[in-house]
Amino acid sequence: MGIYRSAMGKSIDMGSLIAKNEKTRAVGNVKNLNARGDTIDGFGRVVKPVTEKVNNAYSKTVGNRSAQPTTQKVTKPTIQPDEVIELTPEELELDNSLNDDLEIEKIKAEEVKKASKKK
């Protein structure tokens, strides 16, 4: 948010103030909310987080199924250190051509840099 200066000249860091009080019960005409927007019970425990409310509201307005928020765990395949992966001849050729392309692009970038310095 930023640091603001009060009328009395004191500096107030609004970001830290908000972060410090986000679990505090909000004061106003809406009952059972904390300052962050979570629905809370009488003891201040979170009943429904604000992210769940936002996701529900978004899913009601957007009809496209692919735009619906989902939670999926993505597991990365692990390769054991003793495993050796053999590349096919086509994969080796592709890897070599990619390396060649990278070297060409580096040379082009250097040439462009040299040309811009001369001007």
Backbone as CSV, one residue per row, in Angstrom:
resi,resn,N_x,N_y,N_z,CA_x,CA_y,CA_z,C_x,C_y,C_z
1,MET,0.835,-1.184,0.000,0.000,0.000,0.000,0.873,1.237,0.000
2,GLY,1.650,1.399,1.059,2.524,2.542,1.082,2.583,3.168,2.457
3,ILE,3.432,4.131,2.562,3.587,4.863,3.813,2.935,6.220,3.628
4,TYR,2.023,6.551,4.546,1.295,7.809,4.505,1.686,8.663,5.688
5,ARG,1.516,9.960,5.538,1.827,10.893,6.613,0.509,11.455,7.130
6,SER,0.345,11.414,8.449,-0.888,11.904,9.061,-0.866,13.426,9.121
7,ALA,-1.984,14.016,9.538,-2.071,15.470,9.665,-1.119,15.982,10.737
8,MET,-0.791,15.141,11.698,0.136,15.522,12.773,1.594,15.259,12.385
9,GLY,1.838,14.736,11.188,3.192,14.523,10.710,3.759,13.152,11.000
10,LYS,2.959,12.243,11.554,3.448,10.899,11.849,3.345,10.025,10.593
11,SER,4.316,9.129,10.411,4.300,8.209,9.273,3.533,6.956,9.653
12,ILE,2.646,6.502,8.759,1.843,5.307,8.993,2.055,4.367,7.820
13,ASP,2.538,3.157,8.112,2.724,2.133,7.084,1.432,1.334,6.994
14,MET,0.616,1.610,5.976,-0.699,0.987,5.846,-0.594,-0.513,5.551
15,GLY,0.413,-0.924,4.797,0.575,-2.340,4.473,0.801,-3.184,5.708
16,SER,1.697,-2.737,6.585,1.961,-3.511,7.796,0.777,-3.456,8.753
17,LEU,0.063,-2.335,8.784,-1.117,-2.197,9.637,-2.219,-3.165,9.199
18,ILE,-2.410,-3.282,7.893,-3.410,-4.211,7.362,-2.999,-5.651,7.642
19,ALA,-1.731,-5.982,7.403,-1.257,-7.346,7.619,-1.347,-7.738,9.093
20,LYS,-1.097,-6.797,9.971,-1.129,-7.074,11.407,-2.547,-7.330,11.907
21,ASN,-3.542,-6.696,11.287,-4.910,-6.764,11.795,-5.871,-7.528,10.880
22,GLU,-5.378,-8.354,9.964,-6.283,-9.008,9.028,-7.145,-10.084,9.683
23,LYS,-6.754,-10.596,10.837,-7.552,-11.610,11.543,-8.505,-10.986,12.564
24,THR,-8.495,-9.679,12.708,-9.329,-8.987,13.681,-10.749,-8.838,13.145
25,ARG,-11.739,-8.958,14.030,-13.141,-8.797,13.648,-13.352,-7.384,13.115
26,ALA,-14.016,-7.298,11.962,-14.260,-6.009,11.329,-15.387,-5.274,12.055
27,VAL,-15.289,-3.961,12.075,-16.310,-3.130,12.694,-17.115,-2.498,11.571
28,GLY,-18.435,-2.609,11.667,-19.278,-2.020,10.643,-20.641,-2.659,10.660
29,ASN,-21.382,-2.461,9.592,-22.737,-2.979,9.545,-22.821,-4.408,9.018
30,VAL,-21.711,-5.022,8.643,-21.695,-6.417,8.196,-21.192,-7.263,9.351
31,LYS,-21.999,-8.214,9.769,-21.610,-9.050,10.908,-20.827,-10.265,10.435
32,ASN,-20.062,-10.809,11.360,-19.331,-12.062,11.165,-18.304,-12.003,10.045
33,LEU,-17.550,-10.922,9.964,-16.440,-10.802,9.017,-15.200,-10.334,9.761
34,ASN,-14.041,-10.816,9.307,-12.808,-10.220,9.807,-12.335,-9.179,8.801
35,ALA,-11.256,-8.502,9.114,-10.795,-7.404,8.264,-10.377,-7.889,6.881
36,ARG,-10.004,-9.148,6.751,-9.596,-9.699,5.458,-10.796,-10.001,4.568
37,GLY,-11.963,-10.267,5.184,-13.159,-10.588,4.423,-13.643,-11.997,4.634
38,ASP,-12.957,-12.778,5.497,-13.376,-14.141,5.798,-14.632,-14.110,6.661
39,THR,-15.536,-15.071,6.457,-16.686,-15.224,7.342,-16.205,-15.953,8.589
40,ILE,-16.520,-15.395,9.765,-16.049,-15.972,11.022,-17.232,-16.280,11.925
41,ASP,-16.998,-17.139,12.928,-18.047,-17.453,13.891,-17.922,-16.523,15.091
42,GLY,-18.672,-16.808,16.143,-18.668,-15.957,17.330,-17.350,-15.927,18.076
43,PHE,-16.507,-16.941,17.864,-15.226,-17.010,18.554,-14.063,-16.493,17.699
44,GLY,-14.351,-16.033,16.496,-13.326,-15.487,15.620,-12.653,-16.522,14.733
45,ARG,-13.170,-17.752,14.709,-12.595,-18.781,13.842,-13.156,-18.643,12.433
46,VAL,-12.327,-18.868,11.425,-12.728,-18.720,10.031,-13.660,-19.872,9.654
47,VAL,-14.862,-19.513,9.202,-15.843,-20.500,8.751,-15.747,-20.675,7.241
48,LYS,-15.649,-19.560,6.523,-15.557,-19.596,5.062,-14.531,-18.542,4.635
49,PRO,-13.395,-18.977,4.062,-12.371,-18.008,3.658,-12.828,-17.144,2.482
50,VAL,-12.233,-15.976,2.386,-12.608,-15.032,1.336,-12.280,-15.581,-0.045
51,THR,-11.227,-16.396,-0.160,-10.873,-16.953,-1.474,-11.965,-17.883,-1.978
52,GLU,-12.583,-18.632,-1.064,-13.674,-19.518,-1.461,-14.876,-18.705,-1.928
53,LYS,-15.152,-17.595,-1.260,-16.267,-16.730,-1.665,-16.027,-16.138,-3.046
54,VAL,-14.795,-15.699,-3.279,-14.455,-15.103,-4.576,-14.556,-16.144,-5.681
55,ASN,-14.073,-17.365,-5.425,-14.153,-18.432,-6.428,-15.597,-18.780,-6.749
56,ASN,-16.458,-18.833,-5.731,-17.869,-19.130,-5.967,-18.532,-18.034,-6.793
57,ALA,-18.251,-16.776,-6.460,-18.841,-15.668,-7.208,-18.350,-15.674,-8.654
58,TYR,-17.073,-15.971,-8.855,-16.509,-16.006,-10.199,-17.124,-17.137,-11.018
59,SER,-17.304,-18.290,-10.380,-17.860,-19.420,-11.123,-19.314,-19.185,-11.494
60,LYS,-20.025,-18.362,-10.739,-21.406,-18.038,-11.088,-21.481,-17.094,-12.284
61,THR,-20.502,-16.207,-12.420,-20.543,-15.232,-13.497,-19.947,-15.765,-14.795
62,VAL,-19.020,-16.700,-14.712,-18.355,-17.235,-15.897,-18.954,-18.598,-16.207
63,GLY,-19.498,-18.750,-17.409,-20.137,-19.997,-17.781,-19.192,-21.025,-18.362
64,ASN,-17.999,-20.620,-18.733,-17.043,-21.512,-19.365,-16.459,-22.466,-18.330
65,ARG,-16.515,-23.752,-18.589,-16.026,-24.733,-17.645,-14.519,-24.666,-17.471
66,SER,-13.794,-24.328,-18.519,-12.339,-24.289,-18.418,-11.878,-23.111,-17.566
67,ALA,-12.740,-22.121,-17.361,-12.371,-20.968,-16.553,-12.686,-21.170,-15.080
68,GLN,-13.269,-22.300,-14.717,-13.623,-22.553,-13.325,-12.358,-22.829,-12.517
69,PRO,-12.259,-22.258,-11.324,-11.072,-22.508,-10.507,-11.068,-23.940,-9.993
70,THR,-9.937,-24.581,-10.104,-9.797,-25.943,-9.611,-8.510,-26.041,-8.816
71,THR,-8.477,-26.991,-7.937,-7.251,-27.240,-7.184,-6.783,-28.637,-7.501
72,GLN,-5.626,-28.713,-8.133,-5.045,-29.999,-8.486,-3.609,-30.006,-8.023
73,LYS,-3.200,-31.130,-7.487,-1.814,-31.271,-7.099,-1.026,-31.777,-8.294
74,VAL,0.034,-31.082,-8.612,0.876,-31.468,-9.731,2.110,-32.148,-9.152
75,THR,2.321,-33.360,-9.561,3.499,-34.079,-9.085,4.528,-34.116,-10.202
76,LYS,5.726,-33.740,-9.843,6.813,-33.743,-10.812,7.499,-35.099,-10.787
77,PRO,7.775,-35.637,-11.951,8.481,-36.922,-11.958,9.910,-36.731,-11.457
78,THR,10.329,-37.635,-10.623,11.686,-37.537,-10.090,12.580,-38.528,-10.820
79,ILE,13.788,-38.097,-11.095,14.769,-38.943,-11.768,15.834,-39.289,-10.745
80,GLN,16.060,-40.550,-10.570,17.065,-41.005,-9.621,18.454,-40.717,-10.209
81,PRO,19.426,-40.363,-9.352,20.769,-40.043,-9.857,21.423,-41.186,-10.620
82,ASP,21.114,-42.433,-10.265,21.758,-43.544,-10.944,21.082,-43.910,-12.264
83,GLU,19.920,-43.269,-12.550,19.235,-43.533,-13.811,19.924,-42.783,-14.943
84,VAL,20.111,-43.440,-16.053,20.683,-42.811,-17.233,19.610,-42.827,-18.310
85,ILE,19.341,-41.665,-18.853,18.323,-41.565,-19.889,19.022,-41.522,-21.235
86,GLU,18.691,-42.471,-22.078,19.270,-42.528,-23.417,18.375,-41.748,-24.370
87,LEU,18.994,-40.901,-25.173,18.259,-40.143,-26.169,18.302,-40.877,-27.503
88,THR,17.206,-40.755,-28.223,17.156,-41.349,-29.552,17.970,-40.477,-30.501
89,PRO,18.341,-41.001,-31.664,19.111,-40.185,-32.618,18.374,-38.893,-33.010
90,GLU,17.047,-38.968,-33.121,16.276,-37.771,-33.469,16.358,-36.733,-32.357
91,GLU,16.285,-37.200,-31.099,16.369,-36.282,-29.967,17.757,-35.654,-29.867
92,LEU,18.789,-36.435,-30.143,20.152,-35.903,-30.136,20.329,-34.835,-31.214
93,GLU,19.800,-35.110,-32.395,19.897,-34.142,-33.492,19.166,-32.848,-33.142
94,LEU,17.992,-32.985,-32.550,17.224,-31.813,-32.144,17.972,-31.017,-31.081
95,ASP,18.555,-31.698,-30.100,19.314,-31.036,-29.050,20.502,-30.274,-29.639
96,ASN,21.213,-30.903,-30.575,22.358,-30.245,-31.218,21.918,-29.033,-32.032
97,SER,20.797,-29.158,-32.736,20.337,-28.033,-33.539,19.885,-26.880,-32.641
98,LEU,19.285,-27.205,-31.493,18.890,-26.148,-30.559,20.112,-25.426,-30.008
99,ASN,21.148,-26.180,-29.677,22.383,-25.560,-29.190,22.999,-24.658,-30.258
100,ASP,22.979,-25.117,-31.514,23.499,-24.308,-32.611,22.679,-23.017,-32.758
101,ASP,21.365,-23.147,-32.670,20.497,-21.970,-32.770,20.784,-20.979,-31.656
102,LEU,21.017,-21.473,-30.455,21.339,-20.581,-29.333,22.646,-19.832,-29.572
103,GLU,23.636,-20.526,-30.078,24.914,-19.873,-30.375,24.742,-18.800,-31.446
104,ILE,23.945,-19.083,-32.462,23.695,-18.113,-33.527,22.997,-16.883,-32.969
105,GLU,22.007,-17.093,-32.093,21.277,-15.970,-31.498,22.184,-15.124,-30.624
106,LYS,23.124,-15.749,-29.896,24.075,-14.997,-29.080,24.963,-14.126,-29.957
107,ILE,25.429,-14.699,-31.071,26.288,-13.941,-31.990,25.520,-12.765,-32.582
108,LYS,24.262,-12.998,-32.968,23.435,-11.910,-33.508,23.239,-10.808,-32.478
109,ALA,23.004,-11.192,-31.233,22.794,-10.199,-30.175,24.048,-9.369,-29.961
110,GLU,25.213,-10.006,-29.997,26.472,-9.281,-29.849,26.672,-8.302,-30.998
111,GLU,26.346,-8.722,-32.214,26.490,-7.856,-33.384,25.560,-6.647,-33.277
112,VAL,24.335,-6.876,-32.828,23.383,-5.771,-32.673,23.889,-4.806,-31.605
113,LYS,24.440,-5.338,-30.525,24.964,-4.504,-29.447,26.135,-3.659,-29.945
114,LYS,27.028,-4.282,-30.741,28.174,-3.555,-31.297,27.707,-2.451,-32.242
115,ALA,26.692,-2.768,-33.073,26.181,-1.802,-34.035,25.511,-0.626,-33.325
116,SER,24.823,-0.888,-32.209,24.155,0.208,-31.499,25.167,1.084,-30.766
117,LYS,26.316,0.530,-30.353,27.344,1.319,-29.697,28.056,2.232,-30.694
118,LYS,28.190,1.788,-31.956,28.865,2.595,-32.969,28.073,3.851,-33.299
119,LYS,26.756,3.792,-33.195,25.909,4.935,-33.544,25.975,5.949,-32.492
